[in-house]
Amino acid sequence: MSENPQSNGDVLTASDDDIDELQARLGRVREEIGKRIVGQETVLEQLLVCLLCDGNALLESNPGLGKTSMIRALSDVIDLDFSRIQNTPDLMPSDITGTEIIRDNEHGREFVFEEGPIFANVVLADEINRATPKTQAALLEAMQEKQVTAAGETYQLPRPFFVLATQNPIDQEGTYPLPEAQTDRFLLKIVLDYPTYEDEKRIVELYTEGSGTPEVEQVVSKAQLQTIQSLVREVPIAEDIRDRAISLVRATRDSENIEYGASPRASMALVLAGKARAFLRGRAHVKWEDVEAMAPPVLRHRILVDFRAEREGLTPDEAVASLAAER
């Protein structure tokens, strides 16, 4: 790993000692979030991987499983501005990006751009599939370009910038499912399941017997996070592991169980996510286990299982796991 990655603005440079310190701080991030969120370690790890990759995540879960609480805790621990967008069919693109308004001043009246909720470091776009395709497109454009255009002017979004869009796997009436070309823009699709009995018992105890939402300590700054994002790209990956990752993605295009395979964007996402997981776990190089662990969240929304295989009960995760075992 490079000892002195290039920096911009207030982004820090890092020596080997700095790298160890930053990795230790990421461990503390997990500990602090654990004060509010019980269990869900895999989900939290995948969220952190996405953040370290400077990517965006699509999260699928039933209501009431702590998505908002987890994201709020994450933003508090890493000193990130948080906003929440509740998507509805009548939500307009300008409700997300912002709009120009007329404001009086000492010289008369002028048009002033008023920023929308997209101007935050962490944006929770709740139930994105309830917004119309036009509004979805405005949100996805902001995610892709890291900027907003209004009335011919371009406005840069704050950095770091992370969108977590959620969708409900049930109650699909009145929704507008994201097309495959748009879901491909999400680095990861994270699936949040119900907690175990013991975890649910701890959750009930924590929030019915305590004094409210537990306090968490900020342990990582914006500048440190941007430094970590730069360092993640410097994590070495052996050529054979990288080739196996690419081979895994390419195999989704030839599998008889998969109708549509993943694009080269998935190959880049899989390698980068593997690097982030290795860094998050305190290592200075990528192992195959990192790639294998990140393959399901990277690929599950980028492939379409064949109708015959789906009828037989094959899920995208099972298809990916089978292909990974063959590498």
Backbone torsions as a table, in degrees:
resi	resn	phi	psi	omega
1	MET	NA	139.1	179.1
2	SER	-64.3	135.6	-177.6
3	GLU	-78.2	-28.2	-175.9
4	ASN	-131.8	77.0	177.8
5	PRO	-64.7	152.7	-179.8
6	GLN	-65.0	148.1	179.7
7	SER	-126.9	155.3	177.8
8	ASN	-128.3	134.0	176.7
9	GLY	60.5	-122.5	-176.8
10	ASP	-93.3	12.7	177.8
11	VAL	-74.9	132.3	-174.5
12	LEU	-78.7	154.1	166.2
13	THR	-90.6	165.6	-174.1
14	ALA	-141.7	128.6	169.6
15	SER	-90.2	-179.9	178.2
16	ASP	-59.5	-40.3	178.2
17	ASP	-63.7	-40.4	178.6
18	ASP	-62.2	-40.3	-179.6
19	ILE	-61.8	-44.6	177.9
20	ASP	-60.4	-41.0	-179.8
21	GLU	-65.4	-42.1	-179.9
22	LEU	-66.4	-39.5	176.8
23	GLN	-64.6	-37.4	176.9
24	ALA	-65.1	-37.8	178.7
25	ARG	-64.3	-36.4	177.4
26	LEU	-64.5	-33.8	174.3
27	GLY	-63.7	-38.1	178.0
28	ARG	-69.8	-30.1	176.0
29	VAL	-58.1	-46.5	179.1
30	ARG	-61.0	-42.3	-178.7
31	GLU	-63.2	-43.6	-178.9
32	GLU	-66.1	-44.3	179.0
33	ILE	-63.8	-32.0	177.8
34	GLY	-63.1	-15.9	175.7
35	LYS	-69.7	-26.5	-178.9
36	ARG	-108.2	-31.6	-174.9
37	ILE	-112.2	124.2	-179.4
38	VAL	-97.1	128.8	179.7
39	GLY	71.3	-152.0	178.0
40	GLN	56.7	35.8	-177.8
41	GLU	-62.0	-40.0	-179.2
42	THR	-66.1	-42.2	178.6
43	VAL	-61.8	-45.2	179.8
44	LEU	-62.4	-42.3	179.0
45	GLU	-61.1	-42.5	-179.6
46	GLN	-67.2	-36.8	175.4
47	LEU	-62.8	-43.7	179.6
48	LEU	-66.1	-40.1	176.3
49	VAL	-57.4	-45.8	-179.8
50	CYS	-61.8	-41.6	179.8
51	LEU	-65.7	-42.1	-179.8
52	LEU	-68.0	-26.3	178.3
53	CYS	-85.6	-1.2	-176.5
54	ASP	59.5	41.5	-178.7
55	GLY	-114.5	-170.1	179.1
56	ASN	-128.6	155.5	-175.2
57	ALA	-127.1	145.2	172.2
58	LEU	-108.4	120.1	-174.7
59	LEU	-113.0	127.7	-179.5
60	GLU	-113.4	124.1	178.8
61	SER	-164.1	163.6	172.5
62	ASN	-76.4	161.5	179.8
63	PRO	-64.2	151.4	171.1
64	GLY	83.2	18.2	-177.5
65	LEU	-102.9	10.7	171.1
66	GLY	92.1	20.8	-179.7
67	LYS	-60.4	-51.9	-177.3
68	THR	-63.6	-42.0	-179.9
69	SER	-61.8	-40.9	-179.5
70	MET	-65.6	-42.8	-179.1
71	ILE	-69.1	-39.4	176.5
72	ARG	-62.2	-42.8	178.8
73	ALA	-63.4	-42.2	178.6
74	LEU	-60.7	-44.0	-179.2
75	SER	-67.9	-33.4	178.3
76	ASP	-70.4	-41.0	-176.2
77	VAL	-72.1	-28.3	-178.2
78	ILE	-108.5	16.0	174.1
79	ASP	55.3	52.0	-179.7
80	LEU	-117.0	139.4	175.7
81	ASP	-70.1	135.6	-174.5
82	PHE	-117.2	139.9	170.4
83	SER	-142.5	155.5	-178.0
84	ARG	-126.5	133.3	177.4
85	ILE	-116.5	118.0	175.8
86	GLN	-91.5	107.7	-176.3
87	ASN	-77.2	133.5	177.1
88	THR	-139.1	162.0	-178.6
89	PRO	-60.6	-25.9	-178.7
90	ASP	-94.3	6.7	178.0
91	LEU	-72.1	129.2	-178.6
92	MET	-98.2	155.2	177.3
93	PRO	-53.8	-38.9	-179.1
94	SER	-67.7	-22.4	176.1
95	ASP	-67.0	-22.8	179.8
96	ILE	-94.6	-50.4	-172.1
97	THR	-83.4	-29.7	-175.1
98	GLY	115.3	171.0	-177.3
99	THR	-151.9	162.3	176.4
100	GLU	-86.0	135.8	177.1
101	ILE	-125.8	159.0	177.5
102	ILE	-90.9	128.0	-177.7
103	ARG	-130.7	137.1	177.9
104	ASP	-79.1	141.6	171.8
105	ASN	-141.7	-173.9	-175.0
106	GLU	-66.8	-17.5	179.9
107	HIS	-100.7	2.6	-178.8
108	GLY	125.8	-132.0	-179.9
109	ARG	-118.2	149.5	177.7
110	GLU	-149.2	156.5	175.3
111	PHE	-83.1	130.8	179.6
112	VAL	-127.5	133.8	178.7
113	PHE	-80.8	123.5	177.6
114	GLU	-103.4	117.0	-174.4
115	GLU	-65.6	142.3	175.8
116	GLY	-91.1	-177.7	-176.4
117	PRO	-66.8	-10.9	177.6
118	ILE	-68.2	-18.3	-179.2
119	PHE	-84.5	73.2	176.6
120	ALA	-150.1	165.0	178.1
121	ASN	-74.6	-39.7	179.4
122	VAL	-123.4	121.1	-178.2
123	VAL	-118.8	119.6	174.8
124	LEU	-95.9	108.7	178.6
125	ALA	-97.4	92.3	-172.7
126	ASP	-76.6	133.1	178.5
127	GLU	51.8	58.9	-176.9
128	ILE	-59.8	-27.6	-178.6
129	ASN	-77.0	1.7	172.8
130	ARG	-93.5	-10.6	175.7
131	ALA	-83.1	154.7	178.5
132	THR	-70.7	158.8	179.5
133	PRO	-54.5	-35.2	-179.8
134	LYS	-64.7	-41.8	179.2
135	THR	-72.2	-39.2	175.0
136	GLN	-57.3	-43.3	-178.0
137	ALA	-63.1	-37.8	179.5
138	ALA	-65.0	-40.3	179.1
139	LEU	-67.7	-43.7	-177.9
140	LEU	-68.5	-32.4	176.4
141	GLU	-64.8	-41.2	177.9
142	ALA	-63.2	-39.6	178.3
143	MET	-62.5	-43.2	-174.5
144	GLN	-74.4	-44.4	-173.2
145	GLU	-94.5	-13.6	-177.5
146	LYS	59.1	32.6	179.3
147	GLN	-156.4	165.5	179.4
148	VAL	-129.8	137.8	176.8
149	THR	-114.0	126.8	179.9
150	ALA	-142.0	128.0	178.8
151	ALA	52.7	40.4	176.6
152	GLY	80.8	-1.8	179.4
153	GLU	-107.4	144.4	179.3
154	THR	-107.1	131.9	-178.7
155	TYR	-121.7	125.7	-179.9
156	GLN	-76.0	138.9	176.0
157	LEU	-79.9	153.8	-179.2
158	PRO	-64.5	148.9	176.3
159	ARG	-117.2	143.3	-4.6
160	PRO	-68.2	161.7	-175.7
161	PHE	-136.2	126.9	-173.2
162	PHE	-142.4	124.3	177.6
163	VAL	-110.1	127.0	170.4
164	LEU	-111.9	110.1	178.1
165	ALA	-101.1	132.8	-179.4
166	THR	-110.8	152.6	170.9
167	GLN	-144.6	149.9	-175.9
168	ASN	-95.7	125.9	-179.1
169	PRO	-71.9	-12.8	177.3
170	ILE	-117.6	173.9	178.4
171	ASP	56.8	61.1	-175.7
172	GLN	-87.9	0.7	179.6
173	GLU	-65.4	133.0	178.6
174	GLY	76.3	26.3	-179.9
175	THR	-113.7	164.3	178.2
176	TYR	-126.0	89.2	-176.1
177	PRO	-56.4	142.5	178.8
178	LEU	-69.9	131.9	174.6
179	PRO	-65.2	157.4	-178.2
180	GLU	-57.5	-36.8	-178.8
181	ALA	-64.2	-26.6	179.5
182	GLN	-88.8	-37.6	177.5
183	THR	-65.2	-25.8	178.7
184	ASP	-62.8	-19.3	-179.6
185	ARG	-77.7	-13.4	176.5
186	PHE	-83.9	129.2	179.5
187	LEU	-60.4	-45.5	-178.0
188	LEU	-132.1	148.9	164.5
189	LYS	-112.1	117.1	-174.8
190	ILE	-106.4	130.4	-179.8
191	VAL	-106.4	122.1	-178.5
192	LEU	-104.7	120.9	-177.0
193	ASP	-106.6	171.5	179.0
194	TYR	-64.8	148.0	179.1
195	PRO	-71.8	162.8	173.5
196	THR	-69.7	168.0	179.2
197	TYR	-58.8	-46.9	-178.2
198	GLU	-63.2	-40.7	178.8
199	ASP	-66.3	-40.8	-179.7
200	GLU	-65.6	-36.0	176.9
201	LYS	-62.6	-42.6	178.8
202	ARG	-66.2	-37.4	178.4
203	ILE	-62.2	-46.9	179.8
204	VAL	-61.1	-43.3	178.8
205	GLU	-63.2	-42.7	-176.5
206	LEU	-63.4	-40.8	-171.7
207	TYR	-103.8	2.1	175.4
208	THR	-118.5	-12.1	-178.6
209	GLU	-116.4	-13.2	-178.5
210	GLY	-89.7	-166.9	-177.5
211	SER	-99.1	17.4	-178.7
212	GLY	122.0	-159.2	-179.2
213	THR	-67.7	122.8	-179.0
214	PRO	-61.7	145.3	177.0
215	GLU	-75.8	144.7	175.7
216	VAL	-124.5	155.5	-178.3
217	GLU	-101.0	138.1	174.7
218	GLN	-75.6	123.2	-175.8
219	VAL	-120.3	-11.6	178.5
220	VAL	-134.4	134.2	178.7
221	SER	-93.0	169.1	176.1
222	LYS	-58.4	-44.3	-178.7
223	ALA	-62.8	-41.7	178.8
224	GLN	-64.9	-39.0	178.3
225	LEU	-62.6	-42.3	178.5
226	GLN	-64.8	-35.3	175.2
227	THR	-63.1	-45.3	179.4
228	ILE	-61.4	-40.8	178.6
229	GLN	-59.9	-38.1	176.6
230	SER	-68.5	-41.4	-178.8
231	LEU	-65.8	-35.3	-179.4
232	VAL	-57.3	-39.7	-179.7
233	ARG	-69.9	-16.7	179.7
234	GLU	-89.8	-7.2	-177.9
235	VAL	-63.8	126.1	-178.6
236	PRO	-69.1	145.0	173.0
237	ILE	-133.6	127.6	-178.5
238	ALA	-62.4	146.8	-176.2
239	GLU	-60.1	-37.4	-178.7
240	ASP	-68.7	-34.7	177.7
241	ILE	-70.3	-41.5	177.4
242	ARG	-61.8	-41.6	179.9
243	ASP	-65.0	-37.3	178.1
244	ARG	-66.7	-36.6	177.8
245	ALA	-64.6	-44.5	178.3
246	ILE	-64.5	-40.2	178.9
247	SER	-62.1	-37.9	178.5
248	LEU	-62.6	-45.9	179.4
249	VAL	-64.3	-43.6	-179.3
250	ARG	-64.6	-31.3	-179.9
251	ALA	-65.4	-25.2	178.2
252	THR	-66.6	-19.9	-179.4
253	ARG	-84.8	-17.4	-176.4
254	ASP	-111.4	-7.4	-176.7
255	SER	-68.1	137.8	178.7
256	GLU	-71.3	-15.5	179.5
257	ASN	-91.8	-6.9	-175.7
258	ILE	-118.8	123.3	-178.3
259	GLU	-76.9	-44.6	177.8
260	TYR	-125.1	127.2	-179.4
261	GLY	-93.6	-179.9	-176.3
262	ALA	-86.6	154.8	-177.9
263	SER	-89.5	172.5	175.4
264	PRO	-58.1	-23.4	175.3
265	ARG	-59.1	-33.4	178.4
266	ALA	-68.2	-36.0	177.9
267	SER	-62.3	-44.6	178.0
268	MET	-64.1	-42.1	-179.4
269	ALA	-63.9	-39.5	-177.3
270	LEU	-67.8	-42.7	179.0
271	VAL	-66.5	-44.5	-178.8
272	LEU	-66.4	-40.6	178.3
273	ALA	-64.7	-37.0	175.7
274	GLY	-62.4	-40.4	177.3
275	LYS	-63.0	-43.7	-178.8
276	ALA	-64.6	-40.5	179.3
277	ARG	-64.5	-41.5	178.2
278	ALA	-61.2	-45.5	179.4
279	PHE	-63.2	-41.9	-178.8
280	LEU	-62.8	-30.0	-179.2
281	ARG	-93.3	10.1	172.5
282	GLY	82.5	17.1	179.7
283	ARG	-103.9	160.0	-178.1
284	ALA	-107.1	12.6	176.9
285	HIS	-155.7	161.0	-177.2
286	VAL	-90.6	135.0	171.9
287	LYS	-104.5	161.5	178.1
288	TRP	-61.8	-30.9	179.9
289	GLU	-61.8	-30.1	177.0
290	ASP	-66.3	-45.1	179.2
291	VAL	-64.7	-44.5	-178.2
292	GLU	-63.8	-39.0	-179.9
293	ALA	-68.9	-33.8	-177.3
294	MET	-88.8	-9.2	-177.7
295	ALA	-59.8	-46.4	-180.0
296	PRO	-60.3	-52.2	180.0
297	PRO	-66.3	-25.4	178.2
298	VAL	-77.1	-34.4	-169.2
299	LEU	-107.0	-20.5	-170.5
300	ARG	-61.5	-28.5	179.5
301	HIS	-97.7	1.2	-177.8
302	ARG	-108.0	-1.8	179.2
303	ILE	-122.8	156.6	177.0
304	LEU	-125.5	114.2	-178.7
305	VAL	-68.4	138.9	178.9
306	ASP	-57.5	145.8	-176.3
307	PHE	-57.5	-41.6	-179.4
308	ARG	-63.4	-46.5	179.9
309	ALA	-66.1	-37.7	178.7
310	GLU	-65.3	-39.1	178.8
311	ARG	-63.1	-29.9	178.3
312	GLU	-84.2	1.6	174.6
313	GLY	96.5	7.9	-179.9
314	LEU	-75.7	126.7	177.8
315	THR	-97.5	160.6	175.8
316	PRO	-55.9	-39.9	180.0
317	ASP	-63.5	-39.9	178.8
318	GLU	-67.6	-37.6	178.2
319	ALA	-64.5	-42.3	179.0
320	VAL	-66.0	-44.1	-179.7
321	ALA	-60.8	-39.8	179.0
322	SER	-64.9	-42.3	179.2
323	LEU	-68.3	-37.2	179.5
324	ALA	-65.8	-35.5	-179.1
325	ALA	-68.3	-20.5	-179.5
326	GLU	-86.8	-12.1	-175.5
327	ARG	-72.7	NA	NA
